[in-house]
Amino acid sequence: MSRFLRWTAAVAAALLVAGCGGPSDGGHDEGKGAAGGTGSARKGTANAPASTPPALPSSLASQRPDWHTCKATGDSAAPGDAWRCATLRVPLDWSEPSGTTIGLALMRSRATGSGRIGSLLFNFGGPGGSGLSMMPYYAATVPKLHERYDLVSWDPRGVGASEGVRCRGDRAIEKAERVDATPDTPAEERAYLRDAADFGQGCRKAAGALLAHVSTTDTARDMDLIRQVLGDRTMHYFGISYGTELGGVYAHLFPGRVGRLILDAVVDPTADAVGHAENQTRGFQRALDDYLKSTGQDPRQGSRKIADLLGRLDSEPLRTSSGRRLTQTLAVTGIVVPLYTEAAWPRLTSALDAAEKGDGSPLLALADQYDERDSSGHYGTTSHAQRVISCLDDRQRPTLTETKRLLPEFERISPVFGDFLGWDTAGWCHDWPVPGQYDTPEVSAPGAAPVLLVGNTGDPATPYEGARRMADELGKGVGIELTWKGEGHGAYGSGSDCVDNAVNTYLLEGRAPEDGTVCS
């Protein structure tokens, strides 16, 4: 089983690319903002962390990064002389900060102009996306911000160069691709759930004790230590996709430390695991409808044609030029990828046309891009980190029976994506080795500075309704919603001067737009 349609900013990027204060008081929690936090970021959890964790030892609270020339990481080349990297030590278990520590890989490029404001920390989504891989590419999108901010990103715990987790090898991943992700028979159901359980056991063996300490709350606490060691009095942050949930949890834990926060492609914090799957089913179908309209097709008829193609692939996968077969699951993944950005819609047209003619190669190439598979058959680990983080966060674990009851509603929402995302609710965290921590994240942040939320009406992965719900959950006077009537995952840097100017004005001048502003 592979990850499926979890939100990620890296997909769109891959398509397009292929007042500062002194350090705080050492991490003591005095009600707001220190590295220990103000309380639980968990709604409905039975094992919430203590409201006042122990103080950090001075060895962590007073550490200063040893910045050095960045090296190549994973499949990414060294980013060049403008970037410096360092390792930050953080507690493995934030409830025992004097115990075992792990290393977080940081990256920074100093502000290029005068009037430096401070550090601007980026998270690009996933969960599981590598900041070290993404930040140098994304810097070209934010040259105005780079003039006055140090651009900073990191690989969160469990990701990439920060204790990254690989749950299974390349051969096992390729074998798992042949498991039917929309099982039709009892035998296929058993194989599907057996593969899911096997993946979880692989993660347990690979991650060990870390598996229980990669939650969004853990990473939010890490963020505040990053802020502290960088010498910033408040947190200036740009979160995209899952990074918006992370930003909301940070604001809840540290409302007094919130500086200028931008959350783009906003996750709905009121949705549980099933709710997120339903949201994405609706969002991807909405994006597919818009794509079909752009080609002159009726969305209902066009969707039915694609669903019929997928039905044929369920029993007879297509040949490809590589010798591998395009399965139904890989085809759906390939269809999803171009929906992340409108600029890639022509690739979807050519890939669907080829599939109808019996050639699965273009759709397979798109699926491989999503799954980070290179020409040698090596797979990346974003999906592994994504799963270990989300399965620690999400307490909801639908059973096989419960999922079967959900399927008709998923299929009603989308004939193309519903079956896959519906089944995903049963398989994603099936028989996971550690319990999930919450049903929905706590993001209320009374007293925090305004947080600017950017929603895109055509966003497939994080439907735009999530921005309003995040604003409401953050609280009156905190969440400010900006809507863009556009296409693709995320709004900033996607061609709207209105959006870019609003975001830049807030980050550079501290002036937010009126709540409810719409950019056409």
N, C-alpha and C positions, 0 to 999 in steps of 0.2 A: 504494500500500500504506500502511496506517496502523499505528500501534503497536497491539499487541493483548495485553491482559491482563498487561501488566507491572505489578508491584506499585506501588501508589500509595495514600497515605493521603488525598490530596486528594479522591478520589471520594466517600468516605463523608462527609467534611466538607461537600462541596458539596450532598449530598442533605439533610443535616440543616440546613444554613444556607439553600438554595433551596428557717567560717574562711577568710577571704580573706587572701592574702599579697601582697607586692609583685611587680613585674615580675621576670622571670627575667634571666639574664645576657646577653641580647642574641642568643640563638639558637644558641650554640655547642653542639655535640653532645658530651657527655661520657659516652657510653654509654647514657644513658636520657634521654628526655623533652624534649630541646631541639627547636627547630623543624626541625632537620635529620633527626631520627629515628634509629633504631637498626638499620635494615636494610630489606630488601625486604619488601613486603606481597604477594608474588607466589609462588604455588606453580607450579612447572613452567614458569617463564618464561625465555626465552632472553635477555632484555634487561632484567634487574633493575637498579634504580637503585643507585648506589653506597651502601655501608653508612654512610658518613660524608660527606654532602654538604657543600660549602663553607659557611662561616659566613655568616649574613645581614649585609649592610651595615647600618651604624647607621641609615641613612635609613629602613629598614624595621623593624629590631628596636626602635628607640626611638620610632617614630611613635605619636601619640596621636590617636584619632578626633576629628574636629570635628563634634560632635553638633548637629543642627539639626532643625527641624520637618519631619516626614515629608510628602512630597507624594504625590499619587495616582500609582500605578504600574500600567501596563497597564489591566486592567479593574477594578482595586481602587481604591476611594475612599481618600482620605487617612484614616489611622487615628485621628486625634484627638490632643489635647494630651498624653496620657500617654506617647506614643511619640516617640522621637527616632531619627533616621537619620544614618548617616555612611558614608563610603567608606574602605575599607582597601586599601592597596597591597600586592600580593603578587607574587612572581616568576611570570612566565609559565612558566618552566622551573625547577623546583626544583633541578636539577643545575647551574644557572647563576644563582644568586640575585642577582648583581650586574648581570644583563642586563635585558632588557625586563620591565616590570611591567604588571599588569592591576589593575583596580579591583573590589573586592567590596563589594556593597551590604549594610550591616548595619542592624539595627533593635534598639532596646532600650527597655524600660520598667523604671524603677527599682523596687526592692522597696517595697511599700506599708506595711510594718510595721516593728517593731523587731527586733533580733537578726539582722541581715542575714548570710547565709552566704556569698554570692558571686554569681557569674553562673551561670545555667542555660541552656545552649545547646540549641536545638531544631533537629532536622532531621525533616521530615514525610514523607520518602519520595520515590518516583519510580522511578529517579533523575530529577531534573529538576523536582521540586516547588519552588515559590517560598516561601521562608520569610517574605518580606515580605508576601505575600498571605495566608498562613495564620496567622501568629503572632497578630495582633490578634483573630481569631475564636477561636483555640484558648485564648487567655488566659482566657476565661470558664470553661473546663474546669479550670483550675488555680489558683483563687483562693487556696487555702492555701499553695501553693508560691510564689505571687507575693508573699505577705506577707514572705517571708524571702529570696527570690532576685530579682535583676534578671532579667527574662525577655529572652532574646537569641535572635535568629535572623538568617539571612542567605540571600541567593540565592547558591548555590554557583557556581563558575566555569562559564560556559556557560549559565547559567540567568537568565532575567528581566533584572533590572537589573544583573547582573554579567556583562557581555559576552555576553548572551543570543544564541542562534543561531536564525535562521529559515532553514530549508533549502529551502522552496518557498512560493509565494504561495497565496492563498486559492483562486483558480481551479484551480490545479494540484492542490491538496489535494482539492477536490471531484471533480475528474476522476479522481483516484486511487482515490476511494471506489468507483468503478464497476469497478475491477480485481478479478477473482475471486480471493479469498485462499485458496480451496481448489480449485485448478485441476483440471479433469477431462480436458483435451485437451492435446496438445503446444503448440497455439497459446496456450492460456490459461497454460500453464507459462512460455512465453517472455515473455508480457506481464507476468506476475507478477514474474519475475526482472528483467526490463528496468525495471520501475517501481522495484524495490528499488535497483538500481544507479543509477538516475537520482536517487533521493533522496540516496544517498550522495554523488554528485557535487555536488548542490545544497548539501549540508553543507560539502563541501570548499571550494567557492567562497565560501560565507558566512562560514565560521569561519577559513579560512586556517591560520596557524601554531597557532592555539588548538586545532584539532581533535586534535592529538597531546598535549594537556596538560590534559585535562578528566577524568582518571581518578579513581577513588575514592582512590587513594593521594595524588594531587595535592591533593584536597580535604581529606583527613585532615591533611596538612601545613598547609594553610591554617587548619584548625581550631586547630592548636596556636599559630599566630601570633595568631589571634583571642584565645585564652586569654591569651597573653602581653601583648598591648596593653591588654586589659581589666584587667590587674593581678591575675589569679588565679593562685595557686600551683599548683593542680590543676584538672583539667577536670571540671566537673559537667555532665552531658549527658543529654538525653532524645531518643532516636532511635526513630522509628517506621517500620516497613516497611523499605524500602531503607536508611533511616537506621540500622537495626540493623547492616547490613553495614558501613556507614561507621564506626559506633561500634566494631565489632570490629577493623577495620583500624587505627583510631586506637589502640586498646588495645595492639595488637601493636607499632606503631611507637613508642609512648610509654608503656610500662607504668608508669614511675615518675611520670607525670603524671596517671594515672587517679584521679579523685576518686570521686564518686557517679554511676555510669552506670546508666541505665534503658534497656533495649532491649525495645520492645513490638512485637508482630507480627513475630517474628524470622525473618529469612532464613536458610535452610540454607546454611552456608558450605562444606559438603562437596559441594554439587551444582554441576556444570558447567552450561553453557547448556542442553543437552538435559535434564539433570536438573531444572533449574528449571522448564522447560516441562512435564515430567512431573509435578512436584510441584503445579504450578498446575492442570493438568488434573484431577488427583486432588482438589485442594482445592475447585475450583469445582463439580465433580460432587458432592462431599460436601455442600457448601452447598446445591446444588440439591435433593439428596435430602431434606435437612432441611426446605427450603421446601415441597417437595411433600407431605411427611408432615404439615406444619402445615395444609395445605389438605384433608387427608383422602384424598390420592391415593397410590396405590402408586408408589414412586419409579421402578421399572423401567418401568411402563406410562406414567407421566407423562413420563419422559425420552424414551421412544420417540415419544410424541405431539409433543413439541417438536422432536425430530430430524426427524420427518416434515414439520412445518411448515417447517423450515429447508431441507429437500430441495426442497420446492415453490418456495421463494423463490429457489433457485439458478437455476431456469429462468424463473421469472415473478415478479419483484419486485412488491411491493404498492404501490398508490397511497397517497398521503398528502394531507392537507389543504394542505400547502405546495406541492404540485405535484412535489416530488421523489419518488423511488422508494425504498422500503425494500428494500435488497438483503439477501442472505443474511448477508454480513459485518456490515452495520450492525445486523441483527436480533440476531446473537450478541452484539455489543457492547452493545446495549440490554438483553439478558437478563442480562448480567454485572453491570451497574451496580447494580441493587437488591440483589444478593447481597452487596455490601460492608457492608450494615447491615440488621439484621432489621427495623428500623423502616420500611424501604422495601419490604418484601415485598408489601404490598397493591398497590403500584404495578405490580409485576411481574404480579400476577394480572390487573389490569385491562388491562395492555398485551397480555398473551397472549390474553385473551378478545377484545380488539379485533382482533388480528391474525387470529385464527381466523374472524372475521366479515368479513375483507377490508379492515380499516383498519389501515395500518401507522404511523399518526401517533404513537401513544404510544411505541412502541418506537423510532421515529426520534428522538423528543424525548429519550429516555434516552441513545441513542447520541450525539446532539449534545452532551449534557451531558458525557459522557466525553471527547469530542473537542474540547471547548471552542469549539463553534461557536455564535455568537450569531445573533439573528434577522436581522441584515444579511448573514450569510454570512461573517463574519470568524472565523478560527480562532486559538486560542491556540497557544503554542509549547512547552508542556510536553512533548509527544510528540517534538519535535525534540531538545530537550535530553536527554530520556530515552534517545534512540537514540544520540546522539553519545557519551554517557557509557558506556552499557552496551556499545557496540560497541568502544570503546577498552579497556574492562576485559576483555571476553570474547574469548579466543583461539580458541575452538572455532567452526568454520565448516562445518557439515554441507553436503555437496554435494547436488544434486538426487537423485542415486542413493541416497545415504545416508539422506536424508529419506524417500524412498519406502519404504525398508526399515523405518523407524521407525514409519510410519503405522499399521500393524495394531495395535501395542501401544498407541498413543495412542487409537485408536478403541475398543480393548477397555476402557481405563480409563474413557472417557466417550463415549457416542454423540452427545452434544451439543457438547462442547468439544474432543474429541480431534483431529478433523480440522483444526481451525483452529490449535490450538497446535502440532500436529505440523508443519504447513506453515510455521508461523512460524519454526521452527528453520532452515529454508532461506532464508527471505526477509529476516529481520530485519537481518542484517549482511552480506548477499550483496554481494560485490565491494566491500567497504568500503575507503575510500581509505587508511586507516592500519591497521596490524596490531593485533590484540588483545594484551593484556599477560599474561593468566594464564588457567589453566583454572579454578581456584578460588582465592578470596582467602585469604591467610594471616592468621589472627586469634589465634594462640597468644599468650598474654600472661603468661608466668610472672612472679610477683612483683607483679602488679597488685593493686589493691584489688578487693574483690568487685564483680562486675557482675551486676545483677538482670535476668533474662530473663523476659519475660511471654509465654506462649503461650496461644492460644485454640483450643480443640478444634474450633470451627466456623469457623475463619478460612479464607476461600476463596483468598486471594491468597498468603499465607505460611502454609502448613499447620503445625499446632502441633508436628509432629515436629522442625521446624527449631530450636526452642528448646533441646531436649535436645542436638542436634548442635552447636549453638553453644556450649553449656555445656561439652561434652566438648572442643571445639577450643580454647576459651579456657584450659582447664587446671584441674586439681584445685585447689579452694579459691578459684578466681576466678569461674567461671560458676555462678550460682545460679538454678535454674529454678522459676518459679511458674506453675502451670497454672490457667486458668479454663475451666470447662465452659460455654461460651457460644457466641454466634453473632456473625458479622460480623468485619470486618478491624480487629484491635486489641482490647485489653481495657480499658485504663485509660479511665475516663470513660464506660464503656458500660453502667453500671448495677450493677456489682458493688462493694458496700462492701468486701468482702474484698480485692479487687484494689487498689482505690483506697487503702485504709488501709495495705496492705503497701508500696505504692510511696511514699506520703507519709511513712510512718515511716522508710523508708530515706533518702529525700532530706532530710528535716528533722532526723532524729535519728541517722542513720547505722547503724540496726539493720536488718539484712536478715532475711527469713524463712528458715526452714530450707529447704535444697535439696530440691525435690520436693513442696513444699506445693501443695495443690490447693484451689481455690475453686470451690464448686459454684454 
